[in-house]
Amino acid sequence: MIVRRANLDDLDQLAPLFDGYRQFYQQASDIESARVFLHERLSKNESVVFMAVDNEQAVGFTQLYPIFSSVSLKKAWLLNDLFVNELARKKGVALSLLRAAEAHGGETGARWMLLETAHDNTRAQALYKKAGWERESAFYYRLLL
């Protein structure tokens, strides 16, 4: 398995994974909309996507969005999406994707990275803890739509 940065040529393999990720969060399947969304993010350089490939087949991905820290005057990254195909789970794919994201953060001079997951997604939380991520619960949010 290799982890590499995805590009527009990878959309046909990424879209079904992204659709699976959205379904995990109770969204209706819509591969074409997933493909369009990813195309827009990548073509406009609004996100960075890393994908895990095993036997020439994409088996997982993570998507990062740039943000900025006014306090540290540095770039930061929001690790917004992380998904591994069910058949590829428990093989180190998610940890490899996390490490690629962290390396990218370091290479781009980021001060920190942030992620969030559902309160009941205990498997992901265990992975993040194992990978050295720390839990913070002092944030507020408001849904706008």
C-alpha positions as CSV (number, residue, x, y, z in Angstrom):
1,M,0.0,0.0,0.0
2,I,1.2,3.5,-0.8
3,V,-0.2,6.9,0.3
4,R,0.1,9.7,-2.1
5,R,-1.4,13.1,-2.8
6,A,-4.4,12.8,-5.1
7,N,-5.0,14.9,-8.2
8,L,-7.8,15.4,-10.7
9,D,-6.9,12.2,-12.5
10,D,-7.9,10.3,-9.3
11,L,-11.5,11.4,-9.2
12,D,-13.0,8.2,-10.6
13,Q,-11.5,6.3,-7.7
14,L,-11.9,8.9,-5.0
15,A,-15.6,9.7,-5.7
16,P,-17.0,6.3,-4.5
17,L,-14.8,6.5,-1.3
18,F,-16.0,10.1,-0.7
19,D,-19.6,8.9,-1.2
20,G,-19.0,6.1,1.3
21,Y,-17.7,8.6,3.8
22,R,-20.8,10.7,3.4
23,Q,-23.1,7.7,3.7
24,F,-21.3,6.8,7.0
25,Y,-22.5,10.2,8.2
26,Q,-26.1,9.4,7.2
27,Q,-26.1,11.2,3.8
28,A,-27.8,9.8,0.7
29,S,-25.5,8.2,-1.8
30,D,-24.7,10.6,-4.7
31,I,-21.5,9.7,-6.4
32,E,-21.8,12.3,-9.1
33,S,-22.2,15.1,-6.6
34,A,-19.3,13.7,-4.6
35,R,-17.2,13.8,-7.8
36,V,-18.2,17.4,-8.6
37,F,-17.4,18.5,-5.0
38,L,-14.0,16.9,-5.1
39,H,-13.3,18.3,-8.5
40,E,-14.1,21.8,-7.3
41,R,-11.9,21.5,-4.2
42,L,-8.9,20.1,-6.1
43,S,-9.1,22.3,-9.2
44,K,-9.4,25.5,-7.1
45,N,-6.6,24.3,-4.7
46,E,-9.1,24.6,-1.8
47,S,-8.1,21.3,-0.3
48,V,-5.4,18.7,-0.2
49,V,-6.4,15.1,-0.5
50,F,-4.2,12.1,0.2
51,M,-5.3,8.7,-0.9
52,A,-4.2,5.2,0.1
53,V,-3.7,2.8,-2.9
54,D,-3.4,-0.9,-2.6
55,N,-3.0,-3.0,-5.8
56,E,-3.8,0.1,-7.9
57,Q,-7.1,0.5,-6.1
58,A,-7.9,3.5,-3.9
59,V,-8.9,2.1,-0.4
60,G,-8.9,5.3,1.7
61,F,-8.5,9.0,1.7
62,T,-8.1,12.1,3.9
63,Q,-9.0,15.6,3.0
64,L,-7.4,18.7,4.5
65,Y,-8.5,22.3,4.4
66,P,-6.2,25.2,5.1
67,I,-7.0,27.5,8.0
68,F,-5.0,30.1,9.7
69,S,-4.1,30.9,13.3
70,S,-4.2,34.6,14.2
71,V,-2.6,33.9,17.5
72,S,0.5,32.1,16.2
73,L,0.5,34.0,12.8
74,K,0.8,30.6,11.1
75,K,-1.1,28.3,8.8
76,A,-3.0,25.4,10.2
77,W,-4.9,22.5,8.7
78,L,-8.3,21.1,9.3
79,L,-8.3,17.4,8.8
80,N,-12.0,17.3,7.7
81,D,-12.4,13.8,6.2
82,L,-10.8,10.5,6.8
83,F,-12.3,7.3,5.4
84,V,-11.1,3.7,4.7
85,N,-13.0,1.2,2.6
86,E,-14.5,-1.4,4.9
87,L,-12.5,-4.2,3.3
88,A,-9.3,-2.4,3.9
89,R,-9.8,-1.6,7.6
90,K,-7.6,-2.8,10.4
91,K,-4.6,-2.9,8.1
92,G,-2.9,0.4,9.1
93,V,-4.5,2.4,6.2
94,A,-6.0,5.1,8.4
95,L,-2.8,5.6,10.5
96,S,-0.8,5.9,7.2
97,L,-3.2,8.6,6.0
98,L,-2.9,10.4,9.3
99,R,0.8,10.3,9.1
100,A,0.8,11.7,5.5
101,A,-1.5,14.5,6.7
102,E,0.8,15.3,9.6
103,A,3.9,15.3,7.3
104,H,2.1,17.7,4.9
105,G,1.3,20.0,7.8
106,G,5.0,20.0,8.9
107,E,6.2,20.5,5.3
108,T,3.9,23.5,4.9
109,G,5.0,25.2,8.1
110,A,1.6,24.7,9.9
111,R,1.5,25.4,13.6
112,W,-1.1,22.8,14.3
113,M,-3.8,20.5,12.9
114,L,-7.4,20.1,14.0
115,L,-10.0,17.4,13.4
116,E,-13.3,16.4,14.7
117,T,-15.4,13.3,14.6
118,A,-18.8,12.1,15.9
119,H,-19.1,11.6,19.7
120,D,-20.0,7.9,19.1
121,N,-17.3,7.1,16.6
122,T,-15.1,5.4,19.2
123,R,-13.0,3.5,16.7
124,A,-11.8,6.7,15.1
125,Q,-11.2,8.3,18.5
126,A,-9.1,5.3,19.6
127,L,-7.0,5.7,16.4
128,Y,-6.5,9.4,16.9
129,K,-5.4,8.9,20.5
130,K,-3.0,6.1,19.4
131,A,-1.6,8.4,16.8
132,G,-0.8,11.1,19.4
133,W,-3.7,13.5,18.9
134,E,-5.1,15.2,21.9
135,R,-8.8,15.7,22.7
136,E,-10.1,19.3,23.3
137,S,-13.6,20.1,24.2
138,A,-13.7,23.9,24.8
139,F,-15.2,24.9,21.4
140,Y,-18.6,26.1,20.5
141,Y,-20.3,25.8,17.1
142,R,-23.5,26.9,15.5
143,L,-25.2,25.2,12.5
144,L,-26.2,27.7,9.9
145,L,-28.2,25.6,7.5
